[in-house]
Amino acid sequence: MSVLSKPYFHDEAAAFAYLESVLWPNGPVCPHCFNENPARIYELKGKTTRLGLKKCGDCRRPFTVKVGTVFESAHIPLHKMLQATYLLTCSKKGISAHQLHRVLEITYKSAWFLAHRIREAMRDGKLDVFGEDGGAVEVDETFIGHDKSKKKRRGTDHKHKVLALVERNTGRARSMVIDDLKAKTIASIVIENISHEARLMTDEAGYYKTVGRGFAEHGVVQHGIGEYGRGDIHTNTIEGYFSIFKRGMKGVYQHCGRKHLHRYLAEFDFRYNERRITDGERAERALAGVLGKRLTYRSADAKADRNGRSG
């Protein structure tokens, strides 16, 4: 038996039942008026009734488990969207829209949009700070792709800039797209995301020097002279995260415009943060994040920079 042999990956009724068990562990909740009273929510049945259709006795509006989630209004069968979620969460470096298009036997356009729906579900939006326990937090930046608004030349000015943080004690990562590498820009992000009790670990870049004084310790490694660690002062953990991210972006996705980069970062953050659990548990946690989020094709694929679409 394969993992993908489970009923909810092949049967639409089983798929609805599974998603309901993930999103409604205590019973159905109306997405319109948030009624949780099981006695006031009715399941609609009939030959022409859609699978999973229910009606709220308070607001009198029909709904399914997909309403109010990133899957709302999707025309792809739910069991195929569950397959895509599993494939995207269990592939360490991701899975391309072209591969989803071939495996799920849907159009490339549908596969591309579905992948972005799932990435949107992976975005946690947490505002908690790293290093509250006084542990080490590594901060570093990397460069990828080509900013079409800038002329390609030597150096990194024409590339997209990504800043990331990794909390060593918990193994959590958080990354974001930034406009520039000015000290003011870096400082505001570091201060907002890291506790002052933390031990800050960075390389010798000048924009970390001033902000580093506000933390319990600022450990610096001199990469320029070939130094990559002194005891526990290093940025090797975050370099490992960037290694996975770049191999995925260059080897699997190959092209990405700036307007989509934040969702790809959310995807790699999610898999990295949930790497210690099984593939099935990781897929279920991704599904738990579909609630309360919507992504339309128009918002996901703005007219500008259409070449930013990922492969």
C-alpha positions as CSV (number, residue, x, y, z in Angstrom):
1,M,0.0,0.0,0.0
2,S,1.2,3.5,-0.9
3,V,0.5,6.6,1.2
4,L,-1.4,8.0,-1.8
5,S,-3.7,4.9,-1.7
6,K,-5.6,6.4,1.2
7,P,-9.3,6.8,0.3
8,Y,-9.4,10.7,0.7
9,F,-6.8,10.9,-2.1
10,H,-9.1,9.1,-4.6
11,D,-12.7,9.4,-3.4
12,E,-14.4,12.8,-3.3
13,A,-16.8,12.0,-0.5
14,A,-13.9,10.7,1.6
15,A,-11.9,13.8,0.8
16,F,-14.7,16.1,2.1
17,A,-15.0,13.9,5.2
18,Y,-11.2,14.1,5.8
19,L,-11.0,17.9,5.4
20,E,-14.0,18.3,7.7
21,S,-12.2,16.3,10.4
22,V,-9.2,18.5,10.1
23,L,-11.0,21.9,10.0
24,W,-14.0,21.0,12.1
25,P,-12.8,18.6,14.8
26,N,-15.7,19.6,17.1
27,G,-18.4,19.6,14.4
28,P,-19.4,21.9,11.5
29,V,-19.0,25.7,11.9
30,C,-20.9,28.1,9.6
31,P,-18.3,30.3,7.8
32,H,-20.9,33.0,7.3
33,C,-22.2,33.6,10.8
34,F,-19.8,31.3,12.8
35,N,-22.7,29.3,14.3
36,E,-21.2,26.2,16.0
37,N,-24.4,24.7,17.3
38,P,-24.7,21.3,15.7
39,A,-28.4,21.3,16.1
40,R,-28.7,24.4,13.9
41,I,-26.6,23.1,11.0
42,Y,-28.2,20.7,8.6
43,E,-26.7,18.4,6.0
44,L,-28.4,18.7,2.6
45,K,-28.9,15.5,0.6
46,G,-30.3,14.7,-2.7
47,K,-29.4,13.5,-6.2
48,T,-28.5,16.9,-7.4
49,T,-27.0,18.2,-4.2
50,R,-23.3,19.0,-4.1
51,L,-21.1,16.8,-1.9
52,G,-20.6,18.1,1.6
53,L,-23.3,20.8,1.3
54,K,-24.7,22.0,4.5
55,K,-27.1,24.8,5.6
56,C,-27.0,27.0,8.6
57,G,-30.3,27.3,10.5
58,D,-29.3,30.7,11.9
59,C,-28.3,32.7,8.8
60,R,-30.0,30.3,6.3
61,R,-27.0,30.2,4.0
62,P,-25.6,27.0,2.4
63,F,-21.9,26.2,2.7
64,T,-19.3,23.4,2.4
65,V,-16.0,22.9,4.2
66,K,-14.2,24.7,1.4
67,V,-16.0,28.0,2.0
68,G,-13.8,30.6,3.7
69,T,-10.6,28.7,2.8
70,V,-8.0,28.9,0.0
71,F,-9.9,26.1,-1.7
72,E,-13.1,28.1,-2.1
73,S,-14.4,28.4,-5.7
74,A,-11.7,25.9,-6.9
75,H,-13.0,23.8,-9.8
76,I,-10.4,21.0,-9.2
77,P,-11.8,18.0,-7.3
78,L,-11.0,18.1,-3.6
79,H,-9.2,14.8,-3.6
80,K,-6.7,16.1,-6.2
81,M,-6.1,19.2,-4.1
82,L,-5.3,17.0,-1.1
83,Q,-2.9,15.0,-3.3
84,A,-1.2,18.3,-4.3
85,T,-1.0,19.4,-0.6
86,Y,0.7,16.2,0.3
87,L,3.2,16.3,-2.6
88,L,4.1,19.9,-1.9
89,T,4.6,19.4,1.8
90,C,6.6,16.1,1.6
91,S,9.0,17.2,-1.2
92,K,12.0,18.7,0.6
93,K,12.8,21.1,-2.3
94,G,9.3,21.5,-3.6
95,I,7.4,20.2,-6.7
96,S,7.0,22.3,-9.8
97,A,3.6,23.3,-11.3
98,H,4.5,21.4,-14.4
99,Q,5.0,18.2,-12.4
100,L,1.7,18.7,-10.6
101,H,0.1,19.3,-14.0
102,R,1.3,16.0,-15.2
103,V,0.7,14.0,-12.0
104,L,-2.8,15.3,-11.3
105,E,-3.8,15.5,-14.9
106,I,-5.0,19.1,-14.7
107,T,-4.0,22.1,-16.8
108,Y,-0.7,23.9,-16.0
109,K,-2.6,27.1,-15.2
110,S,-4.7,25.2,-12.6
111,A,-1.7,23.5,-11.2
112,W,0.2,26.8,-10.9
113,F,-2.7,28.5,-9.1
114,L,-3.3,25.5,-6.8
115,A,0.3,25.5,-5.7
116,H,0.0,29.1,-4.8
117,R,-3.2,28.4,-2.9
118,I,-1.3,25.8,-0.8
119,R,1.6,28.2,-0.2
120,E,-0.8,30.8,1.0
121,A,-2.1,28.2,3.5
122,M,1.5,27.6,4.7
123,R,2.0,31.2,5.7
124,D,1.6,31.3,9.5
125,G,1.6,35.1,10.1
126,K,3.0,34.6,13.6
127,L,4.3,37.7,15.4
128,D,6.1,36.1,18.2
129,V,9.8,37.0,18.6
130,F,12.8,34.6,18.4
131,G,15.2,34.1,21.2
132,E,13.0,34.8,24.2
133,D,14.8,32.0,26.1
134,G,18.1,33.8,25.7
135,G,19.2,31.3,23.0
136,A,21.1,32.0,19.8
137,V,19.4,33.5,16.8
138,E,21.3,33.5,13.5
139,V,20.6,36.3,10.9
140,D,21.8,36.4,7.4
141,E,20.8,37.5,3.9
142,T,21.0,35.9,0.5
143,F,20.3,36.9,-3.1
144,I,18.4,35.2,-5.8
145,G,16.8,35.8,-9.2
146,H,16.8,39.0,-11.1
147,D,14.9,42.2,-10.3
148,K,13.6,43.2,-13.7
149,S,13.6,46.9,-12.7
150,K,17.4,46.9,-12.4
151,K,20.0,46.3,-15.0
152,K,21.9,43.1,-14.7
153,R,25.5,43.6,-13.8
154,R,28.2,42.3,-11.5
155,G,27.5,42.1,-7.8
156,T,24.1,41.5,-6.2
157,D,22.3,44.9,-6.7
158,H,20.1,43.5,-9.5
159,K,19.1,40.4,-7.5
160,H,16.1,39.9,-5.1
161,K,17.2,40.3,-1.5
162,V,16.0,37.9,1.2
163,L,16.7,38.2,5.0
164,A,16.2,35.2,7.2
165,L,16.4,34.3,10.9
166,V,16.9,30.9,12.4
167,E,16.3,30.2,16.1
168,R,18.8,27.5,17.1
169,N,17.0,26.1,20.2
170,T,13.7,25.5,18.4
171,G,15.0,25.2,14.8
172,R,12.5,27.6,13.5
173,A,13.1,29.8,10.4
174,R,11.5,33.0,9.3
175,S,12.4,34.7,6.0
176,M,11.2,37.8,4.2
177,V,11.8,39.8,1.0
178,I,13.5,43.1,1.7
179,D,14.0,46.2,-0.5
180,D,17.6,47.0,0.3
181,L,20.4,46.2,2.7
182,K,20.5,49.6,4.5
183,A,21.3,49.4,8.2
184,K,18.0,51.1,9.0
185,T,16.0,48.5,7.1
186,I,17.9,45.5,8.6
187,A,17.7,47.0,12.1
188,S,13.9,47.5,12.1
189,I,13.4,43.8,11.0
190,V,15.9,42.4,13.5
191,I,14.5,44.4,16.5
192,E,10.9,43.5,15.6
193,N,11.5,39.8,15.3
194,I,14.2,39.0,17.9
195,S,14.1,39.4,21.7
196,H,16.7,41.6,23.3
197,E,17.6,38.7,25.6
198,A,18.8,36.7,22.6
199,R,22.3,36.0,21.5
200,L,22.6,37.5,18.0
201,M,24.8,35.6,15.5
202,T,25.8,37.3,12.2
203,D,28.6,37.6,9.8
204,E,30.8,40.7,9.6
205,A,28.5,42.8,7.5
206,G,28.5,46.5,8.7
207,Y,24.7,46.8,8.9
208,Y,24.6,44.4,11.9
209,K,27.1,46.3,14.0
210,T,24.9,49.0,15.5
211,V,21.8,46.9,16.0
212,G,23.9,44.1,17.5
213,R,24.6,46.3,20.6
214,G,21.0,46.0,21.7
215,F,21.2,42.2,22.4
216,A,22.6,40.1,25.2
217,E,25.5,39.2,22.9
218,H,26.5,39.8,19.3
219,G,28.6,37.0,18.0
220,V,30.4,37.8,14.7
221,V,32.1,35.4,12.3
222,Q,34.6,36.8,9.8
223,H,33.7,35.0,6.6
224,G,36.0,37.4,4.6
225,I,39.1,35.9,6.2
226,G,37.9,32.3,6.0
227,E,36.5,32.0,9.5
228,Y,33.3,30.0,9.8
229,G,33.0,29.4,13.5
230,R,34.4,29.9,16.9
231,G,32.8,27.5,19.3
232,D,29.1,28.2,19.1
233,I,29.5,31.5,17.3
234,H,28.6,30.7,13.7
235,T,25.9,31.1,11.1
236,N,26.1,27.5,9.8
237,T,22.5,26.7,10.7
238,I,21.1,29.5,8.5
239,E,23.5,28.7,5.7
240,G,22.0,25.2,5.8
241,Y,18.5,26.7,5.4
242,F,19.7,28.8,2.5
243,S,21.2,25.8,0.9
244,I,17.8,24.0,0.8
245,F,16.0,27.1,-0.4
246,K,18.4,27.8,-3.3
247,R,18.5,24.2,-4.4
248,G,14.8,24.2,-4.6
249,M,14.4,27.6,-6.3
250,K,17.1,26.9,-8.8
251,G,16.7,23.2,-9.4
252,V,12.9,22.9,-9.1
253,Y,11.2,26.2,-9.7
254,Q,14.0,27.9,-11.7
255,H,12.2,31.2,-12.2
256,C,10.3,33.5,-9.7
257,G,9.3,37.1,-9.9
258,R,9.4,39.3,-6.8
259,K,5.7,39.5,-6.4
260,H,5.6,35.7,-5.8
261,L,8.8,35.3,-3.8
262,H,7.1,35.8,-0.4
263,R,4.9,32.7,-1.0
264,Y,7.9,30.5,-2.0
265,L,9.7,31.7,1.2
266,A,6.6,30.7,3.2
267,E,6.7,27.3,1.6
268,F,10.4,26.7,2.5
269,D,9.9,28.1,6.0
270,F,7.0,25.8,6.6
271,R,8.7,22.6,5.5
272,Y,11.9,23.6,7.4
273,N,9.9,24.4,10.6
274,E,7.9,21.1,10.4
275,R,10.8,18.9,9.3
276,R,10.8,16.8,12.5
277,I,7.3,15.3,11.9
278,T,6.0,12.8,9.4
279,D,5.0,13.7,5.9
280,G,1.3,13.0,6.7
281,E,1.4,15.2,9.8
282,R,3.0,18.0,7.9
283,A,0.4,17.8,5.2
284,E,-2.3,17.9,7.8
285,R,-0.8,21.0,9.4
286,A,-0.7,22.7,6.0
287,L,-4.4,21.9,5.6
288,A,-5.2,23.4,9.0
289,G,-3.8,26.7,7.6
290,V,-6.3,26.9,4.7
291,L,-9.0,28.3,7.0
292,G,-9.7,32.1,6.9
293,K,-7.6,32.7,3.8
294,R,-8.5,33.5,0.2
295,L,-6.4,33.8,-2.9
296,T,-7.9,34.7,-6.3
297,Y,-6.2,34.2,-9.6
298,R,-6.3,37.9,-10.3
299,S,-4.4,38.7,-7.0
300,A,-2.0,35.8,-7.5
301,D,-1.2,36.7,-11.1
302,A,-1.1,40.4,-11.5
303,K,-0.8,41.7,-15.1
304,A,2.7,43.2,-14.4
305,D,5.7,40.9,-14.6
306,R,3.9,37.8,-15.9
307,N,7.4,36.2,-16.5
308,G,7.6,35.8,-12.8
309,R,5.4,32.7,-12.9
310,S,7.2,29.7,-11.5
311,G,7.7,26.5,-13.4
